[in-house]
């Protein structure tokens, strides 16, 4: 409760936190409200409105298929945000308990095996492996989520392991051990909840990075399928038109994606300030 009060105080007095939470709030609102705010159906092409510049009829212009850019930008968070948040949350759910386990039992064979597996996964080139896996499994939103989860598990496992290693011999853990708590209860009742602060900070940053990875996969044709309203796909479809002067096709999706990543980065910085007592102002 004290942390929540300080978070509210910090947001009221820090401009970066206000901007970050405002951006994320808008993006989350678009997930729910896009159908009510969009001017056109994001999947309905109009051959009579091909490559129209921004105007009163089409605020962000249209693309080479006659699709309304404004409507597609508003619908894109339904794909990008859902993929990024779902993929990272699954990585948290799997990686955090694994990290606490290997941190509490650092010398066990199973812990060593888990960490070597994490080392192997982190040694792989993320983008190339993600592209290969999605290409093998098929261009589907669910497969992109699985790929994001696969590469986020090692991040949270290592983070939680280092935190658990520093807390496993601390006084309240020793006290819990002395009063007869089982190791399982100590790990999940005492150690895991008190190790989550760094994971919460990393959660926000990882969502922003996952949005970029999702857009990158779609940009090269290995992510979600055309004509799904997705920022990476929209940038890819507009990149070839930049040379001929149709800048708006890629510009507005690029700005929206950049704002989303910026918002999560600012929120991550805010959470780092709030959750680390040594950094509090």
ROZA-297370 format. One line per field, with one value per residue: x, y, z of N, C-alpha, C in turn. Coordinates in pm, 1 decimal. Layout:
BEGIN
n.xx <- (X, ...)
n.yy <- (Y, ...)
n.zz <- (Z, ...)
ca.xx <- (X, ...)
ca.yy <- (Y, ...)
ca.zz <- (Z, ...)
c.xx <- (X, ...)
c.yy <- (Y, ...)
c.zz <- (Z, ...)
! end
This chain:
BEGIN
n.xx <- (82.9, 194.5, 382.9, 216.2, 100.7, 325.1, 384.9, 165.4, 218.9, 465.1, 395.3, 236.3, 427.1, 629.2, 721.8, 797.0, 692.7, 420.0, 378.8, 448.4, 262.0, 29.8, 51.5, 49.5, -199.9, -365.9, -307.3, -399.2, -665.9, -735.6, -737.1, -981.2, -1160.4, -1126.5, -1309.9, -1509.6, -1388.9, -1267.6, -1276.1, -1332.0, -1376.2, -1103.5, -1017.9, -1138.7, -1099.4, -1088.9, -1099.6, -1123.8, -1000.1, -721.0, -393.5, -440.4, -364.0, -326.7, -634.6, -955.5, -1137.4, -988.3, -796.6, -528.4, -457.3, -454.7, -356.1, -176.6, -370.6, -607.2, -688.5, -782.4, -556.7, -565.5, -771.6, -659.4, -428.2, -543.1, -658.1, -439.0, -308.5, -466.2, -357.7, -68.0, -25.5, -163.0, -26.6, 236.6, 199.1, 77.0, 274.6, 496.4, 388.4, 338.4, 602.4, 687.9, 528.1, 627.1, 908.6, 973.3, 905.5, 1081.7, 1329.7, 1340.3, 1341.2, 1588.1, 1754.3, 1715.3, 1794.5, 2083.0, 2290.3, 2197.3, 2157.3, 1946.1, 1896.8, 2135.8, 2114.6, 1887.3, 1982.2, 2187.7, 2037.9, 1902.9, 2122.0, 2191.2, 1962.8, 1974.4, 2203.0, 2136.5, 2067.1, 1820.0, 1627.8, 1665.4, 1618.8, 1355.8, 1227.1, 1273.6, 1137.8, 869.5, 826.9, 843.3, 636.7, 416.8, 246.6, 95.8, -93.5, -91.4, 137.7, 340.1, 318.0, 399.6, 666.9, 771.1, 734.6, 909.0, 1161.7, 1161.8, 1152.1, 1420.5, 1522.1, 1369.8, 1409.1, 1686.2, 1698.5, 1532.6, 1666.4, 1912.9, 1812.9, 1690.6, 1914.0, 2042.4, 1861.8, 1808.7, 1948.8, 1878.0, 1744.9, 1461.0, 1397.4, 1552.3, 1422.6, 1168.5, 1240.1, 1326.0, 1092.9, 965.2, 860.7, 805.7, 1035.2, 914.9, 704.2, 848.0, 977.8, 763.7, 588.5, 733.4, 987.5, 946.7, 737.8, 880.0, 1083.5, 1000.3, 1016.1, 1234.2, 1151.8, 906.2, 982.6, 1137.4, 936.9, 780.1, 969.0, 1028.7, 787.1, 774.6, 1003.4, 913.7, 703.5, 848.7, 989.0, 777.9, 674.1, 899.2, 919.9, 681.8, 736.7, 927.4, 777.0, 736.6, 571.7, 251.7, -26.6, -96.5, -414.7, -389.0, -435.8, -153.8, 130.5, 396.8, 350.3, 214.6, 410.8, 591.8, 443.2, 426.4, 686.4, 799.1, 672.6, 776.1, 978.3, 845.6, 703.3, 477.5, 457.5, 301.9, 198.3, 376.9, 466.0, 277.0, 201.1, 460.1, 516.2, 317.3, 394.3, 647.0, 576.8, 437.2, 641.5, 810.1, 639.7, 622.1, 890.0, 927.9, 750.0, 874.5, 1111.0, 994.8, 883.0, 1118.2, 1227.9, 1032.7, 1013.0, 1265.8, 1407.2, 1648.5, 1674.3, 1475.5, 1341.4)
n.yy <- (-120.8, 123.4, 149.0, 181.6, 427.0, 589.9, 557.1, 686.7, 947.0, 989.5, 981.5, 1209.5, 1408.7, 1375.2, 1436.2, 1263.9, 1016.3, 1076.7, 1119.1, 865.8, 685.3, 799.2, 757.4, 475.2, 431.6, 541.7, 369.0, 123.0, 190.2, 215.2, -47.7, -134.7, 60.6, 112.2, 31.7, 223.3, 464.2, 461.7, 567.7, 422.1, 84.2, -115.0, -316.1, -287.4, -213.1, 61.3, 105.1, 350.2, 536.7, 527.6, 580.8, 836.3, 1156.2, 1285.8, 1415.5, 1578.5, 1376.1, 1143.7, 1119.7, 1039.6, 975.0, 734.7, 397.4, 202.7, 24.8, 144.2, 145.0, 288.0, 475.1, 596.5, 457.9, 204.6, 244.5, 296.4, 50.4, -116.2, -146.2, -349.6, -575.5, -556.4, -476.6, -676.0, -908.7, -850.3, -804.3, -1045.4, -1235.0, -1154.3, -1168.0, -1443.0, -1526.5, -1418.5, -1561.5, -1819.6, -1789.6, -1650.6, -1818.3, -2031.7, -1901.4, -1825.7, -2077.1, -2194.2, -2009.7, -2048.0, -2308.3, -2332.0, -2513.3, -2756.9, -3030.4, -3011.1, -2736.3, -2641.2, -2756.1, -2625.0, -2358.6, -2383.7, -2441.3, -2198.4, -2034.4, -2133.8, -2065.6, -1786.7, -1740.7, -1758.1, -1583.9, -1354.7, -1230.6, -1360.8, -1628.6, -1606.9, -1533.1, -1765.4, -1961.6, -1873.0, -1881.9, -2156.2, -2258.8, -2119.8, -1824.6, -1673.7, -1517.8, -1643.1, -1805.2, -1612.6, -1505.1, -1727.3, -1744.2, -1501.6, -1552.2, -1768.5, -1648.5, -1462.8, -1597.7, -1681.0, -1427.9, -1337.3, -1552.0, -1545.7, -1293.2, -1319.3, -1527.6, -1410.3, -1226.0, -1393.9, -1533.2, -1336.2, -1295.5, -1534.0, -1599.4, -1405.0, -1234.5, -1268.2, -1488.0, -1682.5, -1679.8, -1773.1, -2028.7, -2128.9, -2142.3, -2358.3, -2367.1, -2521.6, -2586.9, -2543.3, -2371.8, -2156.0, -2071.9, -1997.0, -1847.5, -1659.8, -1595.0, -1561.5, -1350.2, -1133.1, -1095.6, -982.9, -716.6, -624.4, -773.0, -660.6, -410.2, -488.2, -607.1, -401.6, -279.9, -498.6, -543.6, -320.4, -377.0, -613.2, -528.5, -395.9, -616.6, -774.5, -601.7, -588.7, -853.5, -868.1, -672.6, -784.7, -981.6, -1210.5, -1217.2, -1140.1, -1186.5, -1023.2, -873.9, -771.4, -519.0, -393.3, -243.8, -291.8, -424.9, -220.6, -22.5, -158.1, -185.5, 78.6, 161.9, 131.2, 329.7, 566.4, 676.6, 773.8, 978.2, 936.1, 967.4, 938.9, 683.5, 509.9, 676.4, 756.5, 506.2, 442.2, 650.4, 601.3, 346.6, 409.1, 584.5, 408.0, 230.1, 414.8, 494.6, 259.1, 237.0, 469.7, 417.9, 193.2, 312.1, 472.9, 282.3, 165.0, 367.1, 384.6, 129.1, 72.6, 141.5, 276.0, 451.0, 634.6, 964.1)
n.zz <- (0.0, 78.2, -122.9, -346.2, -282.5, -294.3, -563.2, -682.2, -587.3, -712.8, -984.4, -999.2, -971.7, -1154.2, -1478.6, -1688.3, -1603.6, -1608.3, -1882.5, -1982.7, -1857.2, -1954.9, -2232.2, -2244.5, -2131.1, -2329.9, -2543.5, -2443.0, -2415.0, -2682.0, -2763.6, -2673.5, -2763.7, -3033.4, -3248.5, -3217.3, -3260.9, -3506.7, -3847.8, -4076.5, -4194.4, -4108.4, -4276.0, -4515.5, -4840.3, -5069.1, -5399.6, -5529.9, -5374.7, -5368.4, -5247.3, -5134.5, -5002.1, -4660.4, -4543.9, -4491.4, -4530.9, -4511.1, -4251.6, -4201.1, -4454.0, -4730.3, -4827.8, -5080.9, -5147.1, -5098.1, -4836.7, -4525.6, -4345.6, -4091.7, -3952.9, -3948.9, -3800.3, -3551.9, -3495.2, -3480.1, -3218.5, -3110.0, -3211.3, -3192.8, -2920.9, -2780.5, -2861.5, -2768.5, -2488.4, -2405.8, -2478.2, -2319.4, -2059.2, -2036.1, -2044.9, -1801.9, -1617.2, -1649.0, -1636.1, -1392.1, -1157.0, -1221.6, -1207.1, -934.4, -818.5, -910.5, -796.5, -525.5, -492.2, -579.6, -629.6, -714.9, -948.0, -1131.7, -1128.5, -1239.9, -1493.3, -1591.8, -1603.3, -1789.6, -2013.5, -2036.3, -2092.3, -2344.0, -2494.4, -2479.9, -2621.7, -2882.2, -3189.7, -3160.1, -3337.7, -3583.2, -3512.5, -3421.5, -3657.3, -3806.9, -3658.0, -3659.9, -3933.3, -3971.2, -3809.6, -3898.8, -4012.8, -3774.8, -3517.0, -3265.0, -3282.8, -3297.4, -3042.3, -2890.0, -2970.6, -2870.8, -2598.1, -2562.2, -2590.4, -2388.3, -2149.6, -2058.7, -1987.0, -1764.8, -1596.2, -1536.3, -1417.3, -1188.8, -1063.2, -984.4, -800.4, -612.8, -518.4, -372.6, -169.4, -37.9, 196.7, 371.7, 665.9, 714.4, 561.4, 682.6, 929.4, 855.6, 783.0, 1026.9, 1183.4, 1086.1, 824.6, 508.2, 237.5, -10.5, 56.2, 154.6, -78.5, -255.2, -99.2, 44.9, -75.9, -359.4, -386.3, -276.0, -449.9, -681.4, -766.5, -948.1, -1170.9, -1238.6, -1329.6, -1550.1, -1694.8, -1811.4, -1983.1, -2145.5, -2278.9, -2448.9, -2607.0, -2720.6, -2879.0, -3077.6, -3182.9, -3278.8, -3473.9, -3637.0, -3732.7, -3878.9, -4064.7, -4235.0, -4341.1, -4190.9, -3976.7, -3856.6, -4082.3, -4397.2, -4464.9, -4199.8, -3956.3, -3852.2, -3707.9, -3804.7, -4050.2, -4184.7, -4202.9, -4364.1, -4600.6, -4673.6, -4706.3, -4962.2, -5097.2, -5009.8, -5163.0, -5385.6, -5280.4, -5120.8, -4821.3, -4594.6, -4553.2, -4424.9, -4226.1, -4017.3, -3888.3, -3798.1, -3617.6, -3424.4, -3329.8, -3225.0, -3018.7, -2850.9, -2768.6, -2642.7, -2434.0, -2272.4, -2201.1, -2046.2, -1837.1, -1730.0, -1630.3, -1434.8, -1260.2, -1173.7, -1019.6, -819.7, -701.4, -607.1, -312.4, -265.8, -472.8, -448.5, -448.5)
ca.xx <- (0.0, 284.4, 442.1, 115.1, 87.9, 442.2, 369.6, 75.5, 292.9, 568.9, 331.6, 190.4, 537.9, 731.0, 665.1, 818.0, 595.6, 288.9, 374.0, 450.9, 134.5, -73.1, 64.0, 2.9, -344.4, -428.6, -292.9, -490.6, -801.7, -759.6, -768.8, -1124.3, -1245.0, -1094.4, -1426.4, -1592.9, -1312.2, -1222.3, -1364.5, -1363.2, -1336.9, -959.3, -991.7, -1218.6, -1026.6, -1169.5, -1013.7, -1135.6, -926.0, -584.0, -283.9, -490.3, -289.3, -411.8, -738.7, -1069.8, -1203.0, -895.9, -707.7, -389.9, -442.7, -482.7, -239.3, -185.0, -490.4, -724.0, -722.4, -769.6, -443.4, -607.5, -845.8, -568.7, -340.9, -620.9, -681.9, -313.1, -280.3, -535.7, -268.3, 66.0, -28.3, -206.9, 83.9, 348.6, 162.6, 55.8, 402.6, 579.8, 326.2, 367.4, 743.2, 695.5, 464.9, 715.3, 1046.2, 992.8, 918.4, 1204.5, 1442.5, 1342.6, 1379.9, 1732.0, 1823.6, 1705.8, 1873.4, 2180.5, 2388.8, 2134.2, 2179.8, 1835.8, 1918.9, 2244.2, 2061.1, 1798.2, 2060.3, 2258.9, 1937.0, 1881.8, 2240.4, 2181.8, 1857.3, 2017.6, 2313.3, 2080.9, 2024.9, 1675.9, 1543.6, 1676.7, 1550.3, 1212.4, 1183.4, 1275.2, 1033.6, 738.9, 817.0, 821.1, 507.6, 309.6, 222.8, -24.9, -74.3, -56.6, 276.6, 425.6, 315.2, 483.9, 806.4, 806.9, 744.6, 1030.0, 1281.8, 1152.8, 1171.2, 1555.3, 1542.8, 1311.5, 1471.8, 1813.8, 1672.8, 1480.8, 1771.4, 2005.8, 1743.5, 1672.9, 2044.6, 2074.2, 1763.3, 1786.3, 2010.0, 1840.9, 1691.4, 1322.5, 1396.2, 1602.0, 1316.5, 1065.4, 1294.3, 1336.0, 961.3, 914.8, 804.6, 869.0, 1109.2, 820.2, 631.7, 943.1, 1003.5, 648.5, 516.8, 819.9, 1094.4, 895.5, 677.4, 977.8, 1183.2, 931.1, 1034.5, 1307.2, 1073.9, 803.3, 1050.1, 1172.8, 811.9, 743.3, 1069.3, 1017.8, 670.1, 816.7, 1092.4, 834.0, 631.6, 944.6, 1017.1, 658.3, 669.8, 1009.4, 882.8, 579.9, 798.2, 994.9, 682.5, 739.1, 485.4, 110.0, -52.6, -169.7, -407.4, -410.0, -386.6, -40.3, 221.5, 507.2, 298.3, 181.2, 537.2, 648.1, 366.9, 448.6, 828.0, 827.0, 610.6, 845.7, 1056.8, 756.4, 642.7, 363.3, 524.4, 207.9, 162.6, 466.9, 497.3, 185.9, 222.5, 590.3, 502.8, 237.1, 476.2, 751.5, 514.0, 406.6, 767.6, 851.6, 553.9, 662.7, 1022.2, 910.2, 686.7, 978.4, 1195.4, 916.7, 875.3, 1251.1, 1240.5, 936.6, 1033.7, 1398.6, 1413.4, 1773.1, 1663.2, 1364.1, 1381.6)
ca.yy <- (0.0, 238.0, 159.7, 238.3, 569.9, 659.0, 557.5, 797.7, 1072.2, 1002.8, 1015.4, 1349.3, 1504.1, 1344.2, 1455.4, 1144.0, 915.2, 1118.2, 1093.3, 721.6, 623.5, 851.9, 688.1, 337.6, 438.4, 562.7, 246.1, 23.7, 233.9, 186.5, -189.9, -149.9, 163.9, 133.7, 28.9, 343.1, 581.9, 449.6, 627.5, 322.2, -53.3, -124.3, -421.4, -259.8, -130.8, 136.8, 131.2, 489.5, 623.5, 477.8, 675.7, 970.5, 1219.6, 1323.0, 1511.8, 1570.6, 1246.8, 1041.7, 1203.1, 997.8, 932.5, 594.1, 328.0, 164.8, -57.8, 223.5, 127.1, 410.3, 461.8, 636.2, 347.9, 91.8, 281.5, 281.4, -92.8, -188.9, -192.1, -475.2, -683.7, -539.7, -475.2, -807.3, -1002.5, -817.8, -824.6, -1188.6, -1304.5, -1120.2, -1221.1, -1586.7, -1537.3, -1390.4, -1671.4, -1936.1, -1758.0, -1607.6, -1933.6, -2103.8, -1824.9, -1836.2, -2215.2, -2215.2, -1924.0, -2106.1, -2432.6, -2302.4, -2619.6, -2881.0, -3064.5, -2957.4, -2591.9, -2624.4, -2791.0, -2516.0, -2240.3, -2408.4, -2426.5, -2055.0, -1982.1, -2171.2, -1986.6, -1647.7, -1731.4, -1758.5, -1452.6, -1353.2, -1197.2, -1465.5, -1747.1, -1577.4, -1539.9, -1905.8, -2037.8, -1831.8, -1934.4, -2300.5, -2288.1, -2052.5, -1684.7, -1668.7, -1438.2, -1733.1, -1848.4, -1499.2, -1499.1, -1836.4, -1708.3, -1399.7, -1618.9, -1851.1, -1567.7, -1382.8, -1684.6, -1669.0, -1294.9, -1332.1, -1655.7, -1493.8, -1180.1, -1370.0, -1607.5, -1321.3, -1167.5, -1499.6, -1562.5, -1233.0, -1293.5, -1665.7, -1605.9, -1286.8, -1270.4, -1315.5, -1623.0, -1768.2, -1689.6, -1862.1, -2164.2, -2169.9, -2171.3, -2483.8, -2360.3, -2608.8, -2514.9, -2500.9, -2254.6, -2044.7, -2023.8, -1934.5, -1757.2, -1553.8, -1552.1, -1514.6, -1216.4, -1029.6, -1085.2, -943.6, -576.5, -610.4, -832.6, -564.1, -309.3, -552.4, -636.7, -287.5, -264.7, -613.2, -524.8, -228.9, -449.6, -713.1, -456.2, -377.0, -746.7, -811.2, -516.9, -628.1, -978.0, -836.8, -589.0, -870.1, -1079.7, -1332.9, -1198.6, -1161.0, -1185.8, -915.7, -729.5, -741.0, -385.9, -408.6, -133.9, -336.6, -448.2, -92.0, 42.9, -231.0, -154.0, 218.2, 192.3, 141.9, 451.5, 685.7, 733.4, 845.5, 1092.1, 901.5, 948.7, 919.1, 541.9, 453.3, 773.9, 754.1, 384.1, 450.2, 739.2, 532.1, 241.8, 474.1, 634.8, 295.2, 183.7, 520.4, 488.6, 148.1, 268.1, 568.9, 349.6, 112.1, 401.6, 515.0, 169.1, 146.4, 467.8, 360.5, -0.1, 66.2, 246.1, 352.0, 551.1, 726.2, 1104.3)
ca.zz <- (0.0, 80.1, -257.1, -435.2, -250.8, -348.3, -708.4, -713.6, -563.7, -814.9, -1111.6, -992.5, -968.1, -1254.3, -1611.8, -1767.4, -1560.8, -1657.2, -2026.5, -2004.1, -1820.8, -2045.3, -2360.5, -2228.3, -2111.0, -2461.1, -2622.3, -2387.4, -2447.8, -2823.5, -2776.4, -2648.0, -2825.6, -3175.3, -3338.2, -3200.5, -3300.5, -3645.7, -3948.9, -4178.1, -4164.4, -4138.3, -4375.2, -4634.9, -4936.3, -5164.5, -5517.3, -5574.3, -5282.8, -5358.8, -5225.3, -5104.3, -4892.8, -4545.7, -4576.1, -4400.7, -4551.2, -4458.5, -4170.1, -4220.2, -4591.0, -4762.7, -4883.2, -5221.8, -5167.0, -5065.4, -4695.7, -4447.2, -4253.5, -3957.2, -3891.6, -3926.9, -3687.4, -3428.8, -3471.3, -3465.4, -3081.7, -3082.1, -3252.2, -3136.8, -2774.7, -2731.2, -2882.7, -2680.5, -2347.5, -2381.4, -2485.2, -2203.9, -1937.5, -2031.9, -2007.0, -1657.8, -1543.4, -1653.3, -1599.9, -1253.4, -1067.3, -1253.2, -1154.6, -788.3, -784.7, -929.8, -702.3, -390.6, -496.2, -686.1, -652.5, -759.2, -1088.7, -1211.7, -1142.1, -1336.4, -1624.5, -1633.6, -1638.2, -1916.5, -2118.3, -2052.0, -2161.8, -2485.1, -2558.5, -2492.3, -2717.0, -3017.6, -3241.9, -3133.3, -3452.2, -3685.1, -3463.3, -3420.9, -3797.3, -3850.3, -3588.3, -3712.6, -4069.5, -3963.0, -3747.4, -3972.0, -3977.6, -3694.5, -3395.4, -3155.0, -3298.1, -3261.5, -2895.8, -2840.9, -2995.9, -2772.7, -2468.0, -2561.4, -2574.1, -2266.0, -2032.5, -2001.7, -1929.4, -1630.6, -1514.6, -1486.7, -1329.1, -1062.0, -999.3, -915.1, -686.1, -512.7, -459.5, -273.6, -60.6, 22.9, 329.0, 448.2, 796.8, 718.4, 505.6, 790.6, 1029.9, 802.1, 788.6, 1167.2, 1241.9, 1032.6, 689.6, 409.5, 133.6, -112.9, 107.9, 160.6, -214.8, -319.4, -8.8, 96.8, -165.8, -488.6, -382.3, -241.3, -556.8, -804.3, -805.3, -1075.0, -1280.5, -1278.5, -1411.2, -1676.8, -1765.0, -1894.2, -2089.1, -2236.7, -2364.2, -2554.4, -2698.5, -2792.6, -2984.8, -3186.6, -3244.7, -3354.8, -3593.5, -3723.8, -3800.5, -3979.2, -4168.6, -4332.9, -4390.8, -4110.0, -3860.3, -3886.5, -4225.7, -4464.6, -4441.8, -4058.5, -3917.8, -3761.7, -3739.2, -3889.1, -4185.2, -4245.6, -4237.1, -4478.3, -4721.8, -4710.4, -4728.4, -5105.7, -5149.7, -4960.3, -5273.6, -5477.9, -5211.7, -5034.3, -4692.1, -4484.6, -4536.3, -4323.8, -4121.3, -3902.4, -3808.6, -3732.1, -3500.9, -3323.4, -3269.8, -3145.7, -2896.1, -2763.5, -2708.8, -2550.3, -2315.5, -2185.6, -2146.5, -1939.7, -1723.5, -1668.6, -1549.6, -1318.4, -1166.8, -1114.8, -914.4, -711.3, -635.5, -546.8, -208.3, -272.9, -580.0, -424.6, -435.3)
c.xx <- (86.4, 349.1, 343.7, 96.8, 206.0, 437.2, 277.6, 142.6, 394.6, 508.5, 287.0, 304.5, 645.7, 668.4, 681.9, 719.2, 456.4, 274.8, 365.9, 318.1, 21.4, -69.1, 10.0, -148.1, -418.9, -422.8, -387.4, -636.3, -835.2, -792.5, -918.8, -1210.1, -1219.2, -1216.9, -1512.2, -1522.2, -1270.4, -1325.8, -1412.6, -1328.9, -1189.0, -924.4, -1065.5, -1145.3, -1123.3, -1081.1, -1018.9, -1054.1, -781.6, -484.7, -333.3, -409.2, -382.7, -508.6, -851.3, -1140.4, -1120.2, -785.7, -560.8, -364.4, -480.5, -357.4, -265.3, -302.9, -618.4, -770.7, -695.4, -661.9, -485.1, -678.9, -753.9, -470.7, -414.1, -643.3, -553.6, -280.4, -353.1, -450.1, -135.0, 66.8, -65.4, -94.6, 195.6, 315.8, 145.4, 187.7, 489.3, 520.2, 347.6, 513.6, 764.2, 643.7, 555.2, 853.9, 1067.9, 999.6, 1044.8, 1325.9, 1453.6, 1386.8, 1530.6, 1813.7, 1823.3, 1785.8, 1983.8, 2274.5, 2327.4, 2156.9, 2071.9, 1851.6, 2028.0, 2195.3, 1971.9, 1879.2, 2140.4, 2162.2, 1908.5, 1999.5, 2233.4, 2078.4, 1900.9, 2134.7, 2264.0, 2048.1, 1872.3, 1594.8, 1547.0, 1603.1, 1399.1, 1154.9, 1174.4, 1161.4, 895.6, 719.8, 786.5, 682.2, 391.0, 287.4, 89.0, 5.3, -30.0, 88.6, 374.2, 431.2, 406.1, 631.8, 853.8, 824.9, 875.7, 1154.3, 1275.7, 1174.0, 1312.6, 1581.6, 1492.0, 1368.3, 1602.2, 1792.7, 1626.4, 1583.5, 1867.4, 1941.8, 1725.9, 1804.7, 2080.5, 1980.7, 1755.3, 1845.6, 1974.3, 1759.3, 1550.0, 1308.2, 1447.4, 1496.2, 1206.1, 1111.2, 1295.0, 1200.4, 894.2, 849.8, 879.7, 941.7, 1016.3, 744.8, 724.6, 964.0, 886.2, 573.9, 602.7, 920.1, 1042.1, 831.4, 777.5, 1088.2, 1126.8, 960.6, 1115.6, 1230.1, 966.1, 862.0, 1081.1, 1049.6, 775.3, 839.3, 1055.2, 896.4, 703.8, 906.6, 1015.5, 749.7, 723.7, 974.1, 899.1, 649.6, 780.4, 979.3, 779.6, 639.0, 864.0, 904.4, 678.0, 651.1, 340.7, 86.0, -122.9, -314.8, -433.8, -357.8, -279.0, 66.8, 335.2, 464.7, 270.2, 307.0, 598.8, 575.9, 389.8, 592.2, 859.1, 768.0, 680.4, 921.4, 969.6, 674.5, 523.1, 415.3, 429.8, 178.0, 247.8, 486.4, 407.5, 193.1, 356.0, 586.2, 425.7, 318.7, 585.2, 695.5, 484.4, 532.3, 819.0, 770.5, 595.6, 800.7, 1011.7, 844.8, 788.5, 1071.7, 1123.8, 909.2, 1010.1, 1272.0, 1153.5, 971.9, 1171.4, 1411.2, 1538.2, 1766.5, 1552.9, 1414.6, 1329.8)
c.yy <- (126.0, 260.2, 220.9, 387.7, 647.7, 663.9, 670.7, 932.5, 1096.4, 1043.2, 1162.1, 1448.9, 1476.8, 1349.9, 1330.6, 1033.8, 949.2, 1087.8, 943.3, 655.4, 674.4, 778.9, 546.1, 334.2, 455.7, 435.1, 137.0, 60.4, 202.0, 39.9, -212.1, -59.0, 184.7, 128.0, 154.3, 469.2, 579.6, 506.5, 525.8, 183.0, -69.5, -228.8, -397.8, -162.7, -63.0, 171.7, 275.1, 584.8, 577.6, 593.1, 819.5, 1031.0, 1251.9, 1434.4, 1499.2, 1436.2, 1132.8, 1114.5, 1167.9, 950.3, 785.8, 531.9, 286.5, 72.7, 19.1, 205.0, 255.5, 392.1, 494.0, 521.4, 230.8, 120.2, 262.8, 134.1, -169.7, -229.5, -320.1, -595.8, -671.9, -547.1, -612.3, -909.4, -977.6, -847.8, -973.2, -1264.8, -1279.5, -1175.6, -1371.5, -1611.0, -1513.0, -1508.3, -1794.6, -1903.6, -1722.2, -1725.0, -2016.0, -2033.2, -1833.3, -1976.0, -2234.6, -2122.7, -1979.2, -2235.8, -2418.2, -2417.1, -2749.7, -2903.5, -3006.3, -2807.8, -2563.6, -2652.3, -2680.0, -2394.9, -2261.5, -2397.2, -2278.7, -1990.2, -2012.0, -2085.3, -1841.6, -1631.6, -1724.9, -1616.7, -1443.0, -1332.8, -1307.5, -1591.2, -1726.2, -1587.2, -1684.7, -1984.9, -2002.6, -1884.1, -2084.1, -2334.0, -2227.9, -1911.6, -1672.7, -1590.9, -1526.0, -1777.1, -1736.5, -1485.0, -1606.8, -1803.3, -1603.3, -1462.4, -1695.6, -1768.1, -1474.0, -1467.3, -1673.0, -1534.4, -1290.6, -1440.1, -1605.6, -1379.8, -1227.3, -1456.2, -1518.8, -1258.7, -1270.8, -1535.5, -1461.7, -1235.3, -1425.6, -1678.1, -1485.7, -1327.4, -1327.4, -1453.6, -1722.2, -1787.2, -1783.5, -2007.4, -2217.1, -2207.0, -2290.7, -2477.8, -2455.6, -2523.9, -2462.7, -2376.1, -2133.2, -1984.9, -1943.7, -1836.2, -1638.7, -1502.3, -1493.0, -1375.9, -1104.1, -1014.3, -1023.5, -802.3, -561.4, -666.8, -736.8, -453.0, -366.8, -582.8, -523.9, -270.5, -376.4, -601.2, -429.7, -297.4, -552.4, -649.3, -434.8, -507.9, -792.4, -731.9, -554.7, -755.5, -952.0, -756.8, -674.2, -982.4, -1208.9, -1321.3, -1230.3, -1137.9, -1058.5, -961.0, -690.9, -601.3, -397.6, -309.7, -176.7, -361.3, -316.4, -16.2, -24.5, -195.3, -10.8, 251.8, 213.3, 268.5, 578.7, 755.5, 817.0, 954.3, 1061.6, 866.5, 904.1, 770.9, 477.7, 546.7, 758.8, 623.0, 385.6, 537.9, 669.5, 424.3, 302.1, 527.2, 521.4, 244.6, 286.1, 515.3, 378.1, 171.7, 367.7, 506.9, 260.3, 194.3, 445.7, 403.4, 142.3, 246.1, 433.1, 235.4, -16.2, 176.6, 331.8, 462.4, 652.8, 867.0, 1161.0)
c.zz <- (0.0, -56.0, -355.4, -410.3, -307.6, -500.7, -752.4, -695.6, -674.2, -948.3, -1111.6, -1006.5, -1072.5, -1393.2, -1698.6, -1733.0, -1612.8, -1805.9, -2053.3, -1973.2, -1910.1, -2179.6, -2350.3, -2206.5, -2242.1, -2544.0, -2572.6, -2417.8, -2593.4, -2846.6, -2761.9, -2736.0, -2974.1, -3266.4, -3331.0, -3249.6, -3447.2, -3742.6, -4051.1, -4124.3, -4201.3, -4243.7, -4506.5, -4726.7, -5033.5, -5285.5, -5564.9, -5487.3, -5264.4, -5343.5, -5208.9, -4989.9, -4776.2, -4582.1, -4474.5, -4412.6, -4493.0, -4382.9, -4188.2, -4363.0, -4610.8, -4823.4, -5027.5, -5251.9, -5140.7, -4922.1, -4618.6, -4339.8, -4109.5, -3885.7, -3860.3, -3812.8, -3555.0, -3394.2, -3440.4, -3321.6, -3043.2, -3120.2, -3178.7, -2985.0, -2719.7, -2746.3, -2781.7, -2534.4, -2317.5, -2381.1, -2363.7, -2074.6, -1924.8, -1993.6, -1858.3, -1576.7, -1539.6, -1597.1, -1454.4, -1154.9, -1093.5, -1193.2, -1004.0, -745.6, -797.1, -838.9, -560.9, -380.5, -601.6, -720.1, -702.4, -908.8, -1177.9, -1233.0, -1244.4, -1478.1, -1678.6, -1678.9, -1766.3, -2034.2, -2144.2, -2125.4, -2311.2, -2557.0, -2577.9, -2588.0, -2861.7, -3062.6, -3241.8, -3259.8, -3557.4, -3641.0, -3461.1, -3561.3, -3844.2, -3787.4, -3641.6, -3854.7, -4068.5, -3910.2, -3823.9, -3921.6, -3906.7, -3566.9, -3279.1, -3163.4, -3264.1, -3109.1, -2836.5, -2858.0, -2895.6, -2634.2, -2457.1, -2533.1, -2454.1, -2140.1, -1976.5, -1934.1, -1785.5, -1539.5, -1454.5, -1387.8, -1190.9, -989.4, -921.3, -791.9, -575.4, -444.8, -350.9, -153.9, 17.2, 163.5, 416.2, 570.7, 792.0, 654.6, 609.9, 897.7, 983.4, 805.4, 933.2, 1227.8, 1175.2, 896.6, 596.2, 306.1, 24.3, -69.0, 115.0, 22.1, -268.7, -230.2, 33.7, -7.4, -296.6, -480.1, -355.0, -345.0, -683.4, -852.1, -934.3, -1194.6, -1329.3, -1364.1, -1549.2, -1760.1, -1860.4, -2010.5, -2192.3, -2328.0, -2479.6, -2655.7, -2780.3, -2902.4, -3105.1, -3258.8, -3329.5, -3484.6, -3691.1, -3800.6, -3910.1, -4094.8, -4276.3, -4383.3, -4313.3, -3986.7, -3893.6, -4035.4, -4271.9, -4480.6, -4295.8, -4026.5, -3810.0, -3803.6, -3830.3, -4032.5, -4257.1, -4286.4, -4359.1, -4607.3, -4767.9, -4742.0, -4876.0, -5166.0, -5102.8, -5073.8, -5366.5, -5408.4, -5125.0, -4894.1, -4581.6, -4455.2, -4426.9, -4205.0, -3998.4, -3822.5, -3734.3, -3608.7, -3389.4, -3253.0, -3180.9, -3014.1, -2798.2, -2693.2, -2608.0, -2421.7, -2220.2, -2126.1, -2031.2, -1816.4, -1652.5, -1582.4, -1422.7, -1214.8, -1101.2, -1000.1, -793.3, -632.2, -572.1, -442.5, -216.2, -376.6, -555.2, -396.0, -303.3)
! end
